[in-house]
Every structure is written in structure tokens, then in C-alpha cells.
Amino acid sequence: MFRTVWNQNRRFGMEHPHFVVGSMKHPACIYSGESVSKIVDLYDEDRITAIPAVNEFHPTLDTLAMVSGNGSGRVVCWT
């Protein structure tokens, strides 16, 4: 597992605390901050070919929006 990032969005992230972390199996995994149960795996096998080592949530949108980046510099936007 890699660096964990909490969603700091004042509306979406604070009402339902959650965090994201990359994994060796290639998805970006989002977990509940209350129960620590997995909410969703963000993964697209056609586009994601490397580990999403860096993840960040959008700070102001009212919906779940985040980006994942790998060591090669490729970035994927999730909405």
C-alpha cells in the first residue's frame, strides 16, 4: 500500500469521511473513515497499467473527483 490521502473537500469529504490509497493490484481504493471498510476500487484495466502511487481529491467540487498518478507520469482523472 502507498500514501493514504484523506478527502479534505469541505462538503463531500467532511460529511462522509473517506480516504484513498493505491495498491499493488493497480486500483485506487477508497475506504470509509468511519468504519474503515472499502467503499470502491477505482480501476480501468484498459487504461491503468501501473500502480497509482499518488492520489489526490479535488478540494472544492461537490462530488467525488480525484486524480491518480503513476511513476511514469501518467495521470488519470476519476469523476
C-alpha positions in Angstrom: 0.0 0.0 0.0 1.0 3.6 -0.6 0.5 7.0 0.9 -3.0 7.5 2.2 -4.8 10.7 1.3 -7.9 12.0 3.1 -10.6 13.8 1.2 -10.4 17.3 2.5 -13.3 18.6 0.5 -15.4 20.7 2.9 -18.7 19.4 1.7 -18.4 15.9 0.3 -15.3 14.8 2.2 -16.3 16.1 5.6 -19.9 14.8 5.6 -18.7 11.3 4.8 -15.1 11.0 5.8 -13.1 8.8 3.5 -9.6 8.3 2.2 -7.8 6.8 -0.9 -4.7 4.7 -1.2 -3.1 2.9 -4.2 -2.4 -0.8 -4.2 -0.1 -3.2 -5.9 -3.0 -4.7 -7.8 -3.5 -1.3 -9.6 -6.8 0.1 -8.2 -7.1 3.2 -6.2 -9.0 2.0 -3.2 -11.4 4.3 -1.3 -12.2 3.4 2.3 -14.7 4.8 4.8 -13.0 6.9 7.5 -15.7 5.8 10.0 -15.8 2.0 9.5 -12.5 1.5 7.6 -14.5 -0.7 5.1 -13.8 -0.5 1.4 -16.2 1.7 -0.5 -15.0 1.3 -4.0 -12.0 0.3 -6.1 -11.3 2.7 -9.0 -9.8 0.8 -11.8 -9.9 0.6 -15.6 -7.8 -2.4 -16.9 -7.7 -0.8 -20.4 -6.1 2.4 -19.2 -4.4 1.7 -15.9 -1.2 -0.3 -16.4 0.8 0.8 -13.4 0.4 1.3 -9.7 -1.5 4.6 -8.8 1.2 5.7 -6.4 -0.1 9.3 -5.9 -3.7 10.2 -5.4 -5.4 13.5 -4.7 -9.1 14.6 -4.3 -10.4 17.8 -5.8 -10.7 20.3 -3.0 -13.9 22.1 -3.9 -16.3 20.1 -6.2 -19.5 18.8 -4.6 -18.9 15.3 -5.9 -16.2 12.7 -5.8 -13.4 13.8 -8.1 -9.8 12.8 -7.8 -6.7 12.1 -9.8 -4.3 9.2 -9.7 -0.7 9.3 -11.0 1.9 6.6 -11.5 5.7 6.6 -11.5 5.8 7.1 -15.3 4.0 10.4 -15.1 0.6 9.2 -16.4 -2.4 10.8 -14.7 -6.0 9.5 -14.6 -8.9 11.7 -13.6 -11.8 9.9 -11.8 -15.3 11.6 -11.6 
